[in-house]
Amino acid sequence: MLGMSKALALTHNYAAQSVETIRCAIVLSCGVALIAAGQALPF
């Protein structure tokens, strides 16, 4: 039983880290897209 709870805790931790990594990637890609669009626009 202890092994199962440890595995669940590790899985939960890994899932939380993946969500944070995906969120960071989305925010960074949006920022890059805004910077690229700002350089392409004359104003």
TITOR-813779 format. One record per residue (C-alpha): residue in one letter; z, y, x; chain. Coordinates in steps of 0.05 Angstrom, whole numbers, plus 5000, padded with zeros to 4 digits. Layout:
{'A',{Z,Y,X},'A'}
...
END
This chain:
{'M',{5000,5000,5000},'A'}
{'L',{5016,5047,5057},'A'}
{'G',{4946,5037,5087},'A'}
{'M',{4913,5055,5021},'A'}
{'S',{4952,5120,5013},'A'}
{'K',{4937,5139,5085},'A'}
{'A',{4863,5126,5072},'A'}
{'L',{4864,5168,5009},'A'}
{'A',{4899,5225,5046},'A'}
{'L',{4847,5223,5102},'A'}
{'T',{4790,5222,5051},'A'}
{'H',{4820,5282,5014},'A'}
{'N',{4828,5320,5079},'A'}
{'Y',{4756,5304,5100},'A'}
{'A',{4729,5326,5032},'A'}
{'A',{4767,5392,5035},'A'}
{'Q',{4739,5405,5105},'A'}
{'S',{4668,5389,5082},'A'}
{'V',{4673,5437,5023},'A'}
{'E',{4697,5492,5070},'A'}
{'T',{4640,5478,5119},'A'}
{'I',{4588,5480,5063},'A'}
{'R',{4618,5545,5035},'A'}
{'C',{4614,5576,5105},'A'}
{'A',{4542,5554,5113},'A'}
{'I',{4523,5585,5046},'A'}
{'V',{4557,5651,5061},'A'}
{'L',{4525,5655,5130},'A'}
{'S',{4456,5638,5104},'A'}
{'C',{4462,5692,5050},'A'}
{'G',{4484,5742,5102},'A'}
{'V',{4424,5725,5147},'A'}
{'A',{4377,5730,5087},'A'}
{'L',{4405,5799,5070},'A'}
{'I',{4398,5823,5141},'A'}
{'A',{4327,5796,5145},'A'}
{'A',{4309,5830,5079},'A'}
{'G',{4339,5895,5102},'A'}
{'Q',{4297,5895,5164},'A'}
{'A',{4234,5880,5124},'A'}
{'L',{4245,5937,5074},'A'}
{'P',{4228,6008,5096},'A'}
{'F',{4289,6039,5064},'A'}
END
